[in-house]
Amino acid sequence: MADPSTYRPAPGQIPTSPGVYKFRDANSRVIYVGKAKSLRPRLSSYFQDLANLHPRTRQMVTTAASVEWTVVGTEVEALQLEYSWIKEFDPRFNVKYRDDKSYPSLAVTLNEEFPRVQVMRGPKKRGVRYFGPYGHAWAIRETVDLLLRVFPVRTCSAGVFKRAEQVGRPCLLGYIGKCSAPCVGRVTPEQHRELAEEFCDFMAGRTGTYLRRLEREMKEAAAEMEYERAGRLRDDIEALNRAMEKNAVVLADGTDADLLAIAEDELEAAVQIFHVRGGRVRGQRGWVTDKVENVDTAGLVEHALLQLYGEETGEAVPREVLVPALPQPVEPVSVWLGQRRGSAVDLRVPQRGDKRELMVTVERNAAQALALHKTKRAADLTTRSVALQEIADALGLETAPLRIECYDISHLQGQDVVASMVVFEDGLARKSEYRRFAIKSFEGQDDVRSMHEVITRRFRHQEQPSERDEETGKPRRFAYPPQLIVVDGGEPQVAAAQRALTELGVTDVALCGLAKRLEEVWLPDEDDPVVLPRSSEGLYLLQRVRDEAHRFAITYQRQKRAKRLTAGALDSVPGLGESRRQALLKHFGSLKRLRAATVEEICEVPGVGRRTAEAVIAALAGQRPAAPAVNTATGEILEEPSGQVTRPSESGKPQPTPGVDTNDEMDEMSETGEPT
């Protein structure tokens, strides 16, 4: 580990101009590239006290052995140079999106004498017009098959084309009218290129021109009684409409835009991009990246824009780019995008309307992509085995922890304090073993004390012969002790859990805590945490276990809170379920009338016995009636003890309103949990 002070440049040597800087390691390899509006304050921020640096930044500066910089004229030039150096040096501490090359695109090779329409993958080539990318290659082929009726462009390979030229006979597509057969001279190179350009225009969203032209030609052919030609044109129009229907209209104004959304956690980020042309989604792509540098959402957006448009020019860069957060500063990125396109590009965050709704859809896709990425890692047997072994090595365990239990505490401002226990066996969630706890020994907020109670209650039920089911012989719940306990929290929570285990004499169960802020692993009686590598499969597994415990705990806490907020006067009656509560209220009409009923009258309700009726009366007798309601604006007493509603008379004295009994209605609202 290098000391940053050994290579720190003197502050006076660093210029205040815009520029790009590189950190190199001891072997002169570039490990990080960054840009700055002013180099001096930016570089000086890396050489402060290591304790004040973010862990990722701290790891970078202690790995580096030297720093160098290049001064440029503007922030836009700094952005361009930063992108070039990241592509050239591939620094290990820069965010790098793992571009999925398996996404296929529809390509038109305009760089050839006879342009060809085909499915292409991998990096883009100069002189080729691309559309997409698409989710599946078959979606491209279906679209092309429909469009070839109207735009019979060549789709054959170079070998097939050359063979047809030699024998003077076109392929099958040439015979059935889905190729203009330039190989045998049916059209000139100029005519075929015009067809290819019209194909590109249609795919780019300029569909109205061709549809109107075909409709006009169809009507003219019908007027001249050329019905066969009119029928072919009609079929062409239907084919184009079917091709358009495959991409539903999402923006009614025919917008050309790219929408970019990001879903992220502490270690990874997933990016999803929707390409909208002519108001229709023409393509979709996505990446997943490791957050190897300290970067926020705006920084991830900037990296994604560089990745998307660094090699694009012209119309490949749309007029409008919608993002979840604007890069800071935004002006250099906007200018750079405008230079790539050749005209102004509107880079903004959608706030309302159709574009905001579509952005929500893109965000949902990004969240699903991140979840799917993590699920794939969890489902792989080899990956799970590696993760468990890495955990064992990091924690000093003799064997891999095949059963892991994780505990989390959840509450809302000290109310409804609950805890969760989730179980992972062989790296997979075992939901049938999940348990949840309501904290009973005290009231209020104290996560440390709550953790001690939960661990104590769980390990009082260790496996014993008397705790097996008499019929099946299977162990009852809490029968199997885990090899590893994970608590959500840092050193205090770990100490509380260890104290509970010690009090119960449990010595054969390993314990650790995962602190969410920096993803540090804390061990009992250790002053410093264990820091697992960012790419560690063991860390991914611990995160999944911790996140599942948090989800399970907060779900239970919300259920308890909702039940408390909607609790009624009858909820405390033992043995009285929801159905019989509703039957009682329906029979008597209100809680007030139910309070006044006798045991015999309550027993008249179907399903309610004498013991339950006595319990209802006892429960209601222990509750005081609500105070009279008062209109604070007029001083009007809305509810009298007799159940009559009063209203002020002309003299200002309240007068009863005959025939209205508001007590009944308000009692019913109170029973259902609504405010009275």
LOKOL-270109 format. One record per residue (C-alpha): z, x, y. Coordinates in steps of 0.001 Angstrom, whole numbers, padded with zeros to 6 digits, always signed. Example, Ala and Ser with C-alpha at 12.3 -4.5 7.8 and 13.67 -1.06 7.14 Angstrom:
2
+007800+012300-004500/+007140+013670-001060/
This chain:
676
+000000+000000+000000/-001127+001537+003276/+000900+001564+006481/-001199-000096+009229/+000377+002171+011842/-001414+005165+010275/-004840+003902+011292/-003981+001767+014294/-006275+002646+017232/-004779+003232+020634/-004918+000033+022714/-006850+001800+025451/-009615+002703+023008/-010374-000912+022095/-012799-002601+024510/-012266-006079+025916/-015892-007089+025291/-017111-009479+022583/-017733-007775+019291/-017467-007620+015520/-014952-005503+013616/-014705-004206+010032/-011661-003192+008038/-012341-000599+005315/-010160+000481+002405/-009410+004014+001272/-012782+004166-000521/-014655+003129+002674/-015532-000274+001235/-015638-003071+003788/-012875-005547+002892/-012924-007808+005956/-015337-008685+008755/-014345-010647+011841/-015565-011416+015334/-013781-011830+018634/-014485-012939+022183/-012352-009992+023276/-011790-007219+020759/-008596-005722+022238/-006194-008680+021842/-007714-009692+018522/-007371-006278+016879/-003932-005730+018394/-002733-008921+016667/-003311-007276+013261/-000927-004385+014032/+002244-006293+014871/+005361-006371+012690/+004306-007123+009106/+007047-009738+008791/+005304-011807+011480/+001911-011775+009768/+000632-014434+007422/+000882-013204+003795/-002902-013121+003423/-003329-011153+006662/-000466-008866+005626/-002165-008120+002309/-005444-007337+004075/-004027-004895+006653/-001946-003092+004018/-005006-002732+001785/-007162-001392+004613/-007221+002276+005617/-009365+002140+008757/-010887-000230+011275/-014074+000027+013310/-015897-002265+015706/-019258-002893+017321/-019606-004241+020851/-022216-006964+021486/-023371-008771+024595/-022428-012392+023867/-020372-014455+021474/-023584-015764+019894/-024644-012215+019054/-021173-011628+017576/-021600-014714+015378/-025006-013522+014149/-023775-009998+013437/-020700-011290+011614/-022903-013419+009351/-025238-010473+008641/-022374-008152+007745/-020682-010703+005487/-023970-011146+003615/-024472-007385+003425/-020983-006137+002502/-019511-009178+000677/-015944-008435+001880/-013188-009434-000527/-010917-010911+002182/-013551-013132+003802/-014028-016758+002836/-017122-016910+000623/-018442-020239-000540/-019562-020132-004150/-022940-021773-003671/-023852-023767-006756/-027410-022580-007526/-027824-025281-010161/-028527-027916-007509/-032275-028588-007726/-034471-029222-004690/-037918-030721-004233/-040184-027947-002978/-043725-027917-001567/-045304-024462-001667/-047160-024542+001658/-047596-020759+001410/-050272-021217-001297/-053951-022117-000822/-053409-025299-002830/-049780-026371-002160/-047843-027468-005210/-044982-029979-005520/-042280-028858-007942/-038571-028696-008716/-037046-025410-007578/-033599-023868-007891/-031972-020759-006538/-032435-019046-003178/-035044-020384-000809/-038369-018626-000308/-040313-018123+002884/-043207-020523+003422/-041844-023197+001048/-040771-026609+002358/-037585-027883+000678/-036096-031362+000385/-032690-032063-001067/-030813-030663-002879/-030526-033479-005414/-027805-034157-007914/-030192-034229-010883/-033684-032917-011538/-034748-036241-013079/-034104-037946-009742/-036673-035627-008148/-039244-036259-010877/-038864-040038-010575/-039445-039858-006825/-042442-037539-007179/-043980-039757-009873/-043885-042729-007482/-045278-040785-004523/-048153-039190-006399/-049959-042562-006388/-050264-042296-002602/-050178-038524-002126/-051940-037023-005202/-050812-033444-004611/-051078-030734-007223/-047971-030386-009441/-049321-028085-012185/-048374-024447-012716/-050606-021530-011800/-051665-021064-015429/-052698-024698-015910/-054532-024673-012575/-056467-021517-013473/-057366-022861-016914/-058727-026083-015393/-060879-024046-012987/-062328-022069-015893/-063236-025055-018068/-064251-027302-015155/-062104-030188-016381/-058895-031434-014721/-055647-032163-016515/-054412-035637-017448/-052953-036294-013988/-056385-035762-012483/-057869-038417-014795/-055199-041043-014086/-055320-040609-010315/-052025-038810-009791/-053686-035561-008742/-056600-035048-006373/-057875-032323-008774/-058594-029507-006318/-059020-027290-009375/-062473-028790-010032/-063446-029283-006379/-062860-033019-005995/-061197-032242-002647/-061496-029247-000363/-058556-026943+000301/-058235-028481+003780/-058114-032027+002416/-055547-031072-000214/-053353-029346+002397/-053508-032466+004530/-052258-034483+001550/-049399-032017+001053/-048410-032224+004731/-048451-036041+004595/-046234-035833+001498/-043807-033626+003425/-043804-035982+006412/-042964-038930+004186/-040151-037035+002471/-038843-035974+005888/-038295-039622+006801/-041448-040477+008753/-042281-043359+006441/-043258-046106+008855/-046601-044508+009789/-047942-044440+006237/-046678-047871+005309/-048299-049426+008366/-051545-047578+007679/-051646-048702+004049/-050883-052299+005018/-053694-052250+007573/-056148-050818+005045/-055048-053407+002456/-055707-056273+004872/-059089-054823+005823/-060072-054458+002163/-059003-058030+001453/-060982-059304+004468/-064067-057482+003147/-063402-058989-000301/-062772-055559-001853/-059982-056996-003918/-059670-054131-006401/-059143-051653-003578/-056721-054041-001880/-054800-054351-005142/-054519-050563-005473/-053267-050290-001904/-050744-053040-002599/-049464-051085-005597/-049269-047940-003458/-047132-049767-000901/-044805-050995-003660/-044528-047469-005040/-043542-046112-001622/-041014-048889-001149/-039465-048158-004550/-039239-044486-003669/-037490-045398-000411/-035092-047761-002173/-033747-044842-004197/-032142-043615-000972/-030292-046474+000719/-030189-046660+004507/-026819-045385+005705/-027547-045006+009424/-029571-047800+010960/-030998-045817+013878/-033070-043483+011689/-030808-040530+012389/-031541-036994+011196/-028132-035431+010588/-026063-033345+008220/-022498-034499+007547/-020021-031873+006415/-016534-032631+005053/-013798-030368+003685/-010932-031017+001273/-008433-028188+000996/-005078-027128-000342/-003132-023908+000070/-005470-021840-002102/-008880-023500-002267/-011274-025605-000235/-014160-027824-001326/-017089-028495+000994/-019478-031430+000662/-022660-031891+002686/-024809-035017+002939/-028326-034473+004282/-029427-037636+006114/-033063-037888+007180/-034526-041004+008706/-031182-042746+008229/-031259-042158+004444/-029289-039705+002328/-031974-037296+001141/-029743-034731-000512/-026234-033622-001291/-024634-030298-002083/-021183-028814-002351/-019194-025622-002800/-015693-024528-003676/-014122-021451-002147/-010903-019458-002396/-009024-019306+000899/-008578-015549+000780/-008023-015275+004532/-005722-017141+006881/-008145-019798+008110/-007744-023396+009226/-010145-026331+008878/-012093-025344+011990/-012572-021851+010582/-013747-023250+007248/-016256-025411+009117/-017610-022367+010919/-017992-020428+007659/-019743-023412+006063/-022186-023734+008978/-023066-020050+008678/-023614-020490+004956/-025737-023613+005438/-028023-022543+008243/-027953-018735+008169/-031366-018626+006458/-032793-021872+007887/-035136-022407+010785/-036984-025293+012402/-036479-028814+011102/-034269-027575+008256/-031552-027558+010919/-031117-031226+011963/-030708-032540+015482/-027142-033583+014734/-024398-031937+012672/-021226-033961+012091/-018086-032074+011069/-014368-032875+010542/-013232-030286+013104/-015056-028231+015732/-015076-024427+015477/-013131-022671+018210/-014830-021827+020464/-017603-024327+019778/-020183-023123+022312/-021389-020003+020437/-021869-021968+017218/-023789-024727+019029/-026025-022183+020756/-026615-020362+017460/-027604-023614+015721/-029960-024422+018599/-031596-021021+018213/-032079-021594+014492/-033677-024993+015118/-035603-024144+018264/-034042-027022+020222/-030603-028387+021050/-028290-029344+018181/-025458-031823+018696/-022376-030483+016891/-019523-032998+017057/-016806-034945+015230/-017699-038629+014634/-015043-040963+016005/-016226-044509+015224/-019044-046647+013896/-021427-046053+010992/-021288-042290+011267/-017518-042255+011007/-017671-044551+007963/-020222-042269+006310/-018032-039261+007101/-015171-040966+005238/-017472-041232+002211/-018337-037528+002436/-014637-036674+002734/-013940-038742-000377/-016633-036800-002255/-015108-033510-001121/-011660-034577-002356/-013124-035609-005708/-014996-032304-005991/-011780-030348-005419/-009891-032470-007942/-012708-032096-010482/-012725-028345-009972/-009006-028157-010717/-009336-030540-013660/-012029-028386-015244/-009758-025388-015023/-006893-027349-016555/-009000-028773-019394/-010231-025406-020631/-008160-024132-023569/-008786-020463-022815/-007840-020953-019173/-004618-022721-020127/-003717-019948-022538/-004317-017327-019867/-002257-019326-017364/+000719-019650-019690/+000615-015963-020558/+000421-014995-016874/+003482-017142-016161/+005334-015509-019030/+004438-012020-017785/+005359-012790-014172/+008730-014318-015074/+009576-011839-017797/+009584-014383-020646/+009340-013275-024244/+006840-016004-025153/+004517-018305-023275/+006302-021482-022042/+004622-024172-024142/+006829-026906-022641/+007356-026886-018885/+009483-029418-017023/+009275-029744-013262/+011725-031562-010983/+011239-032836-007448/+013470-034761-005003/+012073-037482-002745/+013638-039629-000041/+012922-041158+003350/+015416-039998+005975/+018183-039890+003397/+017551-043372+001984/+016395-044259-001530/+016940-040721-002823/+015188-040283-006170/+014038-037475-008424/+011225-036994-010908/+010787-035013-014092/+007266-034297-015333/+006417-032515-018569/+003486-030229-019349/+002996-029197-022949/+000467-026463-023708/-000701-026669-020109/-001487-030413-020206/+000467-033308-018729/+002554-035279-021251/+003018-038516-019321/+004937-040268-022065/+007738-037729-021484/+007964-038285-017725/+011350-039456-016454/+012651-040589-013084/+016173-040592-011660/+017993-042493-008942/+020612-040271-007317/+024000-041895-007930/+026808-039427-007149/+026496-039547-003350/+024564-041111-000486/+022513-039369+002148/+020160-036419+002274/+021074-033306+000315/+018247-031904-001800/+020387-029113-003222/+023132-031449-004400/+020508-033888-005724/+018853-031143-007761/+022216-030182-009255/+022871-033793-010294/+019438-034269-011871/+019542-031064-013911/+023069-031907-015040/+022120-035417-016153/+019031-034212-017986/+020753-031450-020001/+023692-033585-021027/+021218-035214-023430/+020119-032182-025428/+018997-032679-028993/+021807-033622-031391/+021717-035223-034866/+023266-038407-033476/+020493-038733-030941/+017735-039471-033440/+016299-042922-033919/+017745-044458-037099/+014501-046219-038071/+011822-043637-037254/+013926-040483-037386/+012231-039280-034202/+014312-037599-031505/+015224-039803-028613/+014298-038970-025031/+015445-035631-023598/+015576-034391-027184/+013376-031317-026791/+014550-028639-024359/+011822-026896-022323/+011061-023219-022341/+010712-023256-018530/+012132-025399-015736/+010258-025457-012422/+011937-026940-009359/+010086-027871-006186/+011730-025684-003594/+012959-022235-002812/+016107-020194-003330/+018700-022980-002602/+017186-025422-005098/+016900-022721-007751/+020541-021748-007246/+021652-025382-007616/+019674-025806-010827/+021032-022539-012224/+024585-023602-011411/+024054-026864-013340/+022694-024997-016366/+025586-022547-016298/+028156-025345-016136/+026585-026942-019218/+026308-023644-021103/+022516-023698-021265/+021331-020103-021524/+018034-020300-023412/+015926-022060-020744/+014065-020073-018073/+014154-021301-014488/+012041-020773-011388/+011232-022516-008123/+007881-022863-006356/+008144-022908-002565/+005265-024885-001098/+004870-023090+002231/+003772-019720+000887/+003483-020570-002837/+006224-018089-003717/+007981-018157-007088/+011767-017811-006812/+013974-016703-009695/+017751-017137-010013/+019902-014383-008493/+016874-012613-007011/+016665-011738-003322/+012868-011493-003228/+010342-013936-004661/+007618-013217-007192/+004180-013439-005563/+001448-014271-008062/-002127-013202-007241/-004169-015835-005445/-006704-015961-008256/-003988-016229-010914/-004452-019029-013429/-000683-019067-013791/-000305-019959-010108/-002868-022750-010484/-000883-024202-013377/+002421-024030-011514/+000799-025767-008562/-000540-028556-010746/+002885-029070-012309/+004606-029097-008891/+002036-031465-007336/+002344-033868-010274/+006133-033919-009921/+005784-034617-006216/+003334-037458-006864/+005566-039027-009490/+008686-038739-007295/+007139-040192-004165/+005663-043082-006148/+009118-044019-007446/+010680-043593-004005/+008123-045943-002456/+008787-048517-005158/+012525-048409-004482/+012009-048642-000748/+009670-051610-001103/+012118-053365-003407/+014972-052783-000977/+013000-054063+001997/+011960-057208+000144/+015316-057871-001506/+016583-061455-001189/+019894-063225-001684/+019151-063966-005338/+018158-060421-006337/+021758-059495-007122/+022227-062299-009663/+022378-060697-013137/+019857-062057-015615/+017854-063930-012974/+014248-062789-013013/+011414-063355-010600/+010116-066499-012332/+013466-068313-012287/+014139-067228-008685/+010871-068822-007632/+011669-071933-009692/+015030-072329-007925/+013539-071997-004452/+010733-074388-005317/+013175-076979-006704/+015617-076938-003760/+013106-076129-001020/+015256-073559+000778/+018107-071137+000307/+020365-073326+002453/+020030-076318+000126/+020555-074015-002871/+023863-072826-001348/+025003-076445-001032/+024049-077369-004634/+026587-077795-007440/+026499-076121-010838/+025180-079324-012439/+022361-079628-009872/+021292-076030-010436/+021313-076572-014201/+018647-079247-013702/+016119-076495-012968/+014172-075708-016164/+015294-072427-017760/+018558-072124-015811/+021738-072432-017898/+025304-073024-016796/+026290-069354-016865/+023313-068414-014697/+024047-071332-012334/+027629-070143-011913/+026369-066608-011212/+023983-067975-008543/+026786-069869-006806/+029073-066839-006959/+026353-064589-005481/+025536-067001-002643/+029187-067658-001889/+029693-063971-001139/+027022-064014+001586/+027616-065358+005081/+025005-067685+006640/+022781-066171+009267/+023825-066516+012915/+021997-069098+015050/+018649-067854+016325/+018228-067608+020100/+015052-067386+022193/+015797-064375+024363/+013266-065401+027000/+014618-068920+027689/+018109-068834+026239/+017121-071638+023863/+019206-071982+020709/+016646-072360+017944/+019075-073064+015124/+022303-075010+015043/+024864-074967+012224/+023814-078510+011378/+020253-077360+010856/+018880-079038+013979/+016654-077277+016455/+017662-077633+020104/+015586-077447+023241/+016729-077339+026848/+016637-080643+028744/+015689-081067+032347/+019319-080425+033272/+019230-077159+031371/+021496-078328+028556/+020182-077988+025019/+019050-081210+023363/+018443-081660+019626/+014894-082126+018430/+014929-084920+015844/+013206-084519+012496/+012929-080709+012552/+015019-078557+010240/+014060-074962+010917/+016869-073567+008771/+014947-074451+005632/+011810-072625+006682/+013588-069543+007972/+015707-069236+004853/+012562-069263+002757/+011034-066502+004884/+014173-064443+004514/+014062-064825+000742/+010500-063522+000652/+011436-060568+002781/+009614-061569+005957/+011418-061124+009311/+013084-064246+010612/
